[in-house]
Amino acid sequence: MLTRISLALAAAGLALGLTACGNSDAGDGNVAACKAAIAEQMQDAVDTDTEGHRPAACIGIDDKTLQRIAGELIEDELGDAFDKELEEAEVIP
């Protein structure tokens, strides 16, 4: 399960990074709204194995910020998934 989540998040992050190349101008986008949209898109990627794209809420967000947001979300998700797997792991005496 952890591998599936990791691969889906990595794919979503890569797709965002590649799509981000088309918009390198810094703008006045709402970073919080962008982060929420990317988080939703990453969850959809995990649930449906679909590729992501630059959400409309991220128009006006520069590439560096978009990549930072995606990286933060991936770190958070992988950390949560790892913690869950660790909690469910069977302790061998």
C-alpha positions in Angstrom: 0.0 0.0 0.0 2.8 2.4 0.9 4.5 1.8 -2.5 1.2 2.5 -4.3 0.8 5.8 -2.5 4.5 6.7 -3.0 4.3 6.1 -6.7 1.0 8.0 -7.2 2.3 11.0 -5.2 5.6 11.0 -7.1 3.7 10.8 -10.4 1.5 13.7 -9.4 4.5 15.7 -8.2 6.3 15.1 -11.5 3.3 16.0 -13.5 3.0 19.2 -11.6 6.6 19.9 -12.0 6.6 19.3 -15.8 3.4 21.3 -16.3 4.9 24.1 -14.2 7.5 24.7 -16.9 4.9 26.6 -19.0 4.4 29.3 -16.4 7.6 30.6 -14.8 6.4 34.1 -14.1 5.8 35.1 -10.5 2.3 36.2 -9.9 -0.3 37.2 -7.4 -1.8 33.7 -7.0 -3.3 32.6 -3.7 -0.7 30.1 -2.3 -3.1 28.6 0.3 -5.8 27.9 -2.4 -3.2 26.5 -4.7 -1.9 24.2 -1.9 -5.4 23.0 -1.2 -6.0 22.3 -4.9 -2.8 20.4 -5.3 -3.6 18.3 -2.1 -7.0 17.4 -3.6 -5.4 16.5 -6.9 -2.8 14.3 -5.2 -5.5 12.5 -3.3 -7.4 12.0 -6.6 -4.2 10.6 -8.1 -3.9 8.1 -5.3 -7.5 7.1 -5.6 -7.8 6.9 -9.3 -4.3 6.6 -10.7 -4.8 9.7 -12.8 -2.1 12.2 -13.8 -2.2 15.7 -12.4 -2.0 19.1 -14.1 -1.6 22.7 -12.9 -4.8 23.4 -11.0 -6.7 26.6 -11.9 -6.1 27.9 -8.3 -2.3 27.8 -9.1 -2.4 30.2 -12.0 -0.1 33.1 -11.1 2.0 31.0 -8.7 5.6 30.8 -9.8 7.3 27.5 -10.6 9.6 27.5 -7.6 6.6 28.1 -5.2 4.5 25.4 -7.0 7.4 22.9 -6.7 7.8 23.8 -3.0 4.1 23.3 -2.3 4.1 19.9 -4.1 7.2 18.8 -2.2 5.7 19.8 1.2 2.5 17.8 0.4 4.4 14.8 -0.7 6.6 14.8 2.4 3.5 15.2 4.6 1.7 12.3 2.9 4.6 10.0 2.9 5.3 10.7 6.5 1.7 10.0 7.5 1.7 6.8 5.4 4.9 5.7 7.0 3.6 6.4 10.5 0.4 4.5 9.8 2.4 1.5 8.5 4.7 1.6 11.5 1.7 1.6 13.9 0.2 -1.4 12.1 3.4 -3.3 12.0 3.6 -6.5 14.0 6.3 -6.5 16.6 8.4 -9.6 16.5 10.0 -10.5 19.8 
